Amino acid sequence: MTLTALVTGGGTGIGRAIASQLVSDGVAVMITGRRPDVLAVTAAEIGAKHVVFDATDPQAVQAALDQLPQSIDILVNNAGANMARQGLAAPAGDLAALKKLWLADYESNVISTVLVTEAVLPRLAENGRVISISSIAGVRGSGSYGPAKAAIVPWNAELAKKLAGRATANVVAPGMTVETEFFNNTLTDERRDFLIKEIPSGRPGLPEDVAKAVSYLASAGAAHVTGQVLHVNGGGYNGR
């Protein structure tokens, strides 16, 4: 029987690579996101279906349920962003702007994950998989983005206990990953070179590296792996 996967933020970058990998694994994939044109192109190119909605909006998530699969074997919570790199600024001394930035990062990375998961949890199949994307920033720090990504880990630990015996719940935490929209042209050549020199493997990560990790956690071979954080960073952080 063909498995079914739902991948949020599946239009570009890591999300697209994950969706493409799962399609290659023989999974029927549906991708979601906020940009209709991007989703439509990606879905057509990789052989997936798509649904447009904002994962941070409770009403939008609720309204999209009729279009989502009735049974979901694999849920990948990939939607999220570093809002400072998306242009949301918090000038020194502007506490209102600082609050707005922190809340925006929490909403983009944590609320989106929680809302979609809770919305589709009744549809999660037996032996299902919930895989959420965090970041090396969750352990190394990065303004308001790092703490937001860090929050996914204890949330996942609780979810893993809740789903025990029925499904698994794990986190994949990428390190520096290029060929995505994450840096949004904010990374200088000097900063890029510095970050790469910090990686023991000698190269930045690629979306496909993360996709392979997700593919493993989604597989039958990972049936006894739950409540874990799988770091994919070329040795840039030694997980504990």
LOZA-694696 format. One record per residue (C-alpha): residue number from 1; x, y, z. Coordinates in Angstrom, 1 decimal, decimal comma, padded with zeros to 4 digits. Each point is the difference from the previous one (the first is absolute). Example, Ala and Ser with C-alpha at 12.3 -4.5 7.8 and 13.67 -1.06 7.14 Angstrom:
2
+-----+--------+--------+--------+
:   n :      X :      Y :      Z :
+-----+--------+--------+--------+
:   1 :  012,3 : -004,5 :  007,8 :
:   2 :  001,4 :  003,4 : -000,7 :
+-----+--------+--------+--------+
# end
This chain:
240
+-----+--------+--------+--------+
:   n :      X :      Y :      Z :
+-----+--------+--------+--------+
:   1 :  000,0 :  000,0 :  000,0 :
:   2 :  001,3 :  003,4 : -000,9 :
:   3 :  000,8 :  002,3 :  002,9 :
:   4 : -001,1 :  003,6 :  000,1 :
:   5 :  002,0 :  003,0 :  001,2 :
:   6 : -000,8 :  003,6 :  000,7 :
:   7 :  003,0 :  002,4 : -000,2 :
:   8 : -000,5 :  003,6 :  001,2 :
:   9 :  002,1 :  002,7 : -001,7 :
:  10 :  000,6 : -002,4 : -002,8 :
:  11 :  000,4 :  002,4 : -002,9 :
:  12 :  003,7 :  000,8 :  000,2 :
:  13 :  003,3 : -000,8 :  001,7 :
:  14 :  000,0 : -002,7 :  002,7 :
:  15 : -003,7 : -000,6 : -000,2 :
:  16 :  000,1 : -000,6 : -003,8 :
:  17 :  002,9 : -002,4 :  000,4 :
:  18 : -001,8 : -001,9 :  002,7 :
:  19 : -003,1 : -000,3 : -002,1 :
:  20 :  002,0 : -001,0 : -003,1 :
:  21 :  001,8 : -002,7 :  002,1 :
:  22 : -003,2 : -001,4 :  001,3 :
:  23 : -001,5 : -000,2 : -003,5 :
:  24 :  003,1 : -001,9 : -001,0 :
:  25 : -000,6 : -002,3 :  002,9 :
:  26 : -003,4 : -000,9 : -001,4 :
:  27 : -002,0 :  002,2 :  002,3 :
:  28 : -003,1 :  002,0 : -001,2 :
:  29 :  001,0 :  003,6 :  001,1 :
:  30 : -002,1 :  003,1 :  000,5 :
:  31 :  001,9 :  003,3 :  000,6 :
:  32 : -001,3 :  003,2 :  001,6 :
:  33 :  001,1 :  003,6 :  000,1 :
:  34 : -001,2 :  003,6 : -000,5 :
:  35 :  001,0 :  000,6 : -003,6 :
:  36 : -002,3 : -001,6 : -002,5 :
:  37 :  002,3 :  000,5 : -003,0 :
:  38 :  003,1 : -001,5 :  001,7 :
:  39 : -002,0 : -003,0 :  001,3 :
:  40 : -001,6 : -000,7 : -003,3 :
:  41 :  003,3 : -000,1 : -001,8 :
:  42 :  001,7 : -002,1 :  002,6 :
:  43 : -002,9 : -002,5 :  000,2 :
:  44 :  000,0 : -000,4 : -003,8 :
:  45 :  003,8 : -000,5 : -000,1 :
:  46 :  000,3 : -002,5 :  002,7 :
:  47 : -003,3 : -001,9 : -000,4 :
:  48 : -001,8 :  001,2 :  003,1 :
:  49 : -003,3 :  001,6 :  000,8 :
:  50 : -000,3 :  003,4 :  001,7 :
:  51 : -002,2 :  002,1 :  002,3 :
:  52 :  000,4 :  003,7 :  000,7 :
:  53 : -000,4 :  001,3 :  003,5 :
:  54 :  001,9 :  001,9 :  002,7 :
:  55 :  001,0 : -002,5 :  002,7 :
:  56 :  000,2 :  002,7 :  002,7 :
:  57 : -003,7 :  000,9 : -000,5 :
:  58 : -002,4 : -002,2 :  002,0 :
:  59 : -003,0 :  000,8 : -002,3 :
:  60 :  002,0 : -000,6 : -003,1 :
:  61 :  001,2 : -003,4 :  001,3 :
:  62 : -003,5 : -000,9 :  001,0 :
:  63 : -001,4 :  001,0 : -003,4 :
:  64 :  002,7 : -002,1 : -001,8 :
:  65 : -000,9 : -003,2 :  001,7 :
:  66 : -002,6 : -001,0 : -002,6 :
:  67 :  002,8 :  000,1 : -002,6 :
:  68 :  002,5 : -002,0 :  002,0 :
:  69 :  000,4 : -003,8 :  000,0 :
:  70 : -002,5 : -001,8 :  002,2 :
:  71 :  002,8 : -002,4 :  001,1 :
:  72 :  003,6 :  001,2 :  000,5 :
:  73 :  002,9 : -002,3 :  000,5 :
:  74 :  002,7 :  002,6 :  000,1 :
:  75 : -000,3 :  003,6 :  001,2 :
:  76 :  003,1 :  002,2 : -000,6 :
:  77 : -000,2 :  003,4 :  001,7 :
:  78 :  002,4 :  002,0 : -002,1 :
:  79 : -001,7 :  003,4 : -000,2 :
:  80 :  001,9 :  002,7 :  001,8 :
:  81 :  002,4 :  002,9 : -000,5 :
:  82 :  002,6 :  002,3 :  001,6 :
:  83 : -002,1 :  003,2 :  000,0 :
:  84 :  003,0 :  002,3 :  000,4 :
:  85 :  001,3 : -001,4 : -003,3 :
:  86 : -003,5 :  000,7 : -001,4 :
:  87 :  000,4 :  003,7 :  000,7 :
:  88 : -001,7 :  000,3 :  003,4 :
:  89 :  002,3 :  002,4 :  001,9 :
:  90 :  000,4 :  000,8 :  003,7 :
:  91 :  002,1 :  003,2 :  000,3 :
:  92 :  002,0 :  000,3 :  003,3 :
:  93 : -002,2 :  001,4 :  002,7 :
:  94 : -003,3 : -000,6 : -001,9 :
:  95 : -001,6 : -002,5 :  002,4 :
:  96 : -003,3 : -000,1 : -001,9 :
:  97 :  001,8 : -001,0 : -003,2 :
:  98 :  002,1 : -002,6 :  002,0 :
:  99 : -003,2 : -001,5 :  001,4 :
: 100 : -001,5 : -000,2 : -003,5 :
: 101 :  003,1 : -001,7 : -001,4 :
: 102 :  000,1 : -002,6 :  002,8 :
: 103 : -003,7 : -000,8 : -000,3 :
: 104 :  000,3 : -000,2 : -003,8 :
: 105 :  002,7 : -002,6 :  000,2 :
: 106 : -001,9 : -002,0 :  002,6 :
: 107 : -003,1 :  000,1 : -002,1 :
: 108 :  001,8 : -000,9 : -003,2 :
: 109 :  001,9 : -002,9 :  001,4 :
: 110 : -001,9 : -001,3 :  003,0 :
: 111 : -003,6 :  000,9 : -000,4 :
: 112 : -000,1 : -001,2 : -003,6 :
: 113 :  001,4 : -003,3 :  001,1 :
: 114 : -002,4 : -000,4 :  003,0 :
: 115 : -003,1 :  001,1 : -002,0 :
: 116 :  000,5 : -002,3 : -002,9 :
: 117 :  000,9 : -003,0 :  002,2 :
: 118 : -003,0 :  000,4 :  002,3 :
: 119 : -002,3 :  000,5 : -003,0 :
: 120 :  001,0 : -003,2 : -001,8 :
: 121 :  000,8 : -002,2 :  003,0 :
: 122 : -003,3 : -001,8 : -000,1 :
: 123 :  000,9 : -001,0 : -003,6 :
: 124 :  003,5 : -001,3 :  000,9 :
: 125 :  000,1 : -003,7 : -001,0 :
: 126 :  001,2 : -002,8 :  002,3 :
: 127 :  003,8 : -000,2 : -000,2 :
: 128 : -000,1 :  003,6 : -001,2 :
: 129 :  002,9 :  002,4 :  000,1 :
: 130 :  000,1 :  003,7 :  001,1 :
: 131 :  003,3 :  001,6 : -001,0 :
: 132 :  000,6 :  003,7 :  000,9 :
: 133 :  002,9 :  002,2 : -001,3 :
: 134 :  002,0 :  001,9 :  002,6 :
: 135 :  003,4 :  001,5 : -000,5 :
: 136 :  003,6 :  000,1 :  001,3 :
: 137 : -001,0 :  003,5 :  001,1 :
: 138 : -002,2 : -001,7 :  002,7 :
: 139 :  003,1 : -001,0 :  001,9 :
: 140 :  002,5 :  002,6 : -001,1 :
: 141 : -002,2 :  003,1 :  000,1 :
: 142 : -001,0 :  002,4 : -002,7 :
: 143 : -002,0 :  003,0 :  001,3 :
: 144 : -003,7 : -000,8 :  000,3 :
: 145 :  000,2 : -002,8 : -002,7 :
: 146 :  002,1 : -002,3 :  002,1 :
: 147 : -002,3 : -000,1 :  003,1 :
: 148 : -003,0 : -000,6 : -002,3 :
: 149 :  001,7 : -003,0 : -001,6 :
: 150 :  001,1 : -001,2 :  003,4 :
: 151 : -003,6 :  000,0 :  001,2 :
: 152 : -000,9 : -002,7 : -002,5 :
: 153 :  002,2 : -002,5 :  001,8 :
: 154 : -001,9 : -000,2 :  003,4 :
: 155 : -003,3 :  000,2 : -001,9 :
: 156 :  001,0 : -003,0 : -002,0 :
: 157 :  001,1 : -001,9 :  003,1 :
: 158 : -003,5 :  000,4 :  001,4 :
: 159 : -001,5 : -001,0 : -003,3 :
: 160 :  002,1 : -003,1 : -000,2 :
: 161 : -001,3 : -001,2 :  003,4 :
: 162 : -003,6 :  000,9 : -001,1 :
: 163 :  000,3 : -002,1 : -003,2 :
: 164 :  002,0 : -002,9 :  001,6 :
: 165 : -001,1 : -003,3 : -001,4 :
: 166 : -001,9 :  001,6 : -002,8 :
: 167 :  002,5 :  002,2 : -001,9 :
: 168 :  003,4 :  001,6 :  000,4 :
: 169 :  001,0 :  003,6 :  000,3 :
: 170 :  003,5 :  001,3 : -000,7 :
: 171 :  001,9 :  003,2 : -000,9 :
: 172 :  002,6 :  000,6 : -002,7 :
: 173 :  002,3 :  002,9 :  000,7 :
: 174 :  001,9 :  001,2 : -003,0 :
: 175 :  003,2 :  002,1 :  000,2 :
: 176 :  001,0 :  002,5 : -002,6 :
: 177 : -001,9 : -001,0 : -003,1 :
: 178 :  000,5 :  001,7 : -003,4 :
: 179 : -002,2 :  000,0 : -003,1 :
: 180 : -003,0 :  001,2 :  001,9 :
: 181 : -001,8 :  003,3 :  000,6 :
: 182 :  001,0 :  000,1 :  003,6 :
: 183 :  002,7 :  002,6 : -000,1 :
: 184 : -002,1 :  002,2 : -002,4 :
: 185 :  003,2 :  001,6 : -001,4 :
: 186 :  001,0 :  001,3 :  003,4 :
: 187 :  003,2 : -002,2 :  000,3 :
: 188 :  003,2 :  001,7 : -001,1 :
: 189 :  002,8 : -002,0 : -001,7 :
: 190 :  002,2 :  000,6 :  003,1 :
: 191 : -002,7 : -001,3 :  002,4 :
: 192 : -000,7 : -003,0 : -002,3 :
: 193 :  003,7 : -000,9 : -000,1 :
: 194 :  000,3 :  000,3 :  003,8 :
: 195 : -003,0 : -002,2 :  000,6 :
: 196 :  001,3 : -002,7 : -002,4 :
: 197 :  003,4 :  000,0 :  001,7 :
: 198 : -001,7 : -000,8 :  003,2 :
: 199 : -001,5 : -003,2 : -001,4 :
: 200 :  002,3 : -003,1 :  000,5 :
: 201 : -001,2 : -001,7 : -003,2 :
: 202 :  001,3 :  003,0 : -002,0 :
: 203 : -003,2 :  000,8 : -001,8 :
: 204 : -003,5 :  001,5 :  000,7 :
: 205 : -003,0 : -002,2 :  000,1 :
: 206 : -002,3 : -000,5 : -003,0 :
: 207 : -003,8 : -000,4 :  000,1 :
: 208 :  000,5 : -003,6 : -001,1 :
: 209 :  002,0 : -000,8 :  003,1 :
: 210 : -002,9 :  001,0 :  002,2 :
: 211 : -002,4 : -001,9 : -002,3 :
: 212 :  001,9 : -003,2 :  000,4 :
: 213 : -000,2 :  000,3 :  003,8 :
: 214 : -003,8 :  000,5 : -000,2 :
: 215 : -000,3 : -002,9 : -002,4 :
: 216 :  001,7 : -002,2 :  002,6 :
: 217 : -002,2 :  001,1 :  002,9 :
: 218 : -003,1 : -000,5 : -002,3 :
: 219 :  001,1 : -003,6 : -000,8 :
: 220 : -001,0 : -003,3 :  001,6 :
: 221 :  003,6 : -000,3 :  001,2 :
: 222 : -000,5 :  002,9 :  002,4 :
: 223 : -003,0 : -001,5 :  001,7 :
: 224 :  001,8 :  000,0 :  003,4 :
: 225 :  001,4 :  003,5 : -000,3 :
: 226 : -002,2 :  002,6 :  001,7 :
: 227 :  000,4 :  003,1 :  002,1 :
: 228 :  003,4 :  000,6 : -001,6 :
: 229 :  001,9 :  002,9 : -001,6 :
: 230 :  002,0 : -001,0 : -003,1 :
: 231 :  002,7 :  002,7 : -000,7 :
: 232 :  001,0 :  000,4 : -003,6 :
: 233 :  002,9 :  002,5 :  000,0 :
: 234 :  003,3 : -001,6 : -001,2 :
: 235 :  001,2 : -000,1 :  003,6 :
: 236 : -000,7 :  003,7 :  000,7 :
: 237 : -001,7 : -001,1 :  003,2 :
: 238 :  000,4 : -003,2 :  001,9 :
: 239 : -003,5 : -001,0 :  001,1 :
: 240 : -000,6 : -001,1 :  003,6 :
+-----+--------+--------+--------+
# end
